[in-house]
Amino acid sequence: MATSDAFPPSLQAFFVIFYSTFFFMSFFGNLWMIVTCYKSLRRQLHPLIWLLANLAFADLLFTFLTILNFVAAFWHWVGGNSACRLHGFLVEATYTTSITTLVLITFQRLKAVTDTFNARVQGWPRKEYIKLAIAWFVCLVVCSPLLHIYRLETRGNAIVCVNTTWGDIGRQVYYTLHATFFFVLPFLYMILTQRNIHRALCARVVPTISNSFIEKSTQRHKKVAKTLIALTVAFAICWSPFMVTRTLIYFHLASPGIAWRASQLLICLNAALDPILYGYYGENLKRKLKRFASCYISPKQNSNSSTAISRRRPGTMMIVESASRELNAGI
């Protein structure tokens, strides 16, 4: 019997529709993000673009791995014991890398705002390979015990992949430490860093004589800061229920049920929200939607505008464009 059989059919249908919708949103959204970053990196290298591409790649890989969880929830585990261990390890490693990348992005933006000169001189793209490699290495090492924790068990008529090898105490210790170092502390760091970025931007001296260069620079930083705030809020809303519910279950203070399934769907939602937030706050998504709507509102006007647009360089997301401008201007 699948774990979802305990839920009413209407609730099961809702879970299927919710997961399917955000699966495709995450797939196409993060794929779009990777392609956009790749195009930008071909023109010019910048640390922030590498971090955004890494975040999108981790979210995309996480999205693909959830397919096995979805099948197991409505049927039974597909694959052997080795696949169970590898899958559990990779799922935890990918979302841990996503959280770590968000911290690195936040740090990079703080450095760009508060230490402009060193951010330009020390932020050479070659160093970004090292940062990303270290981030993946640390996350893989941290999650490596899961290769021994997960195993297959038969419950009822279904085969399930569970992390019970170390017993209750082992799970409680490991996941408590994991939640502390890869959720609580990163979340607190992002909040404090956002406050420091806001203070630094507010403390910037407004020139008495109009200076379009300084004004545009400040506006770009504020737009990127707004994007990071949105990412932080989405991170808190989508991940808090999962971390809290998981901890309560492992300490036998709650039982797996609707709340647990809903919290798992929320982390899938977070992977779909990231590229949407890039586009919305970067104005790239809004620009494309307006262009799509204009095809039906005014075909003639759209034809003229598309001719003018074709003569310009293809647009990328604001946050990526901002990174490229900063590298040129030293901001």
Secondary structure, 3 states (H helix, E strand, C coil): CCHHHHCCHHHHHHHHHHHHHHHHHHHHHHHHHHHHHHHHHHHCCCHHHHHHHHHHHHHHHHHHHHHHHHHHHHCCCCCCHHHHHHHHHHHHHHHHHHHHHHHHHHHHHHHHHHCHHHHHHHCCHHHHHHHHHHHHHHHHHHHCCHHHHCEEEEECCEEEEECCCCHHHHHHHHHHHHHHHHHHHHHHHHHHHHHHHHHHHHCCCCCCCCCHHHHHHHHHHHHHHHHHHHHHHHHHHHHHHHHHHHHHHHCCCCCCCHHHHHHHHHHHHHHHHHHHHHHHHCCHHHHHHHHHHHHHHCHHHHHHHHHHHHCCCCCCCHHHHHHHHHHHHCC
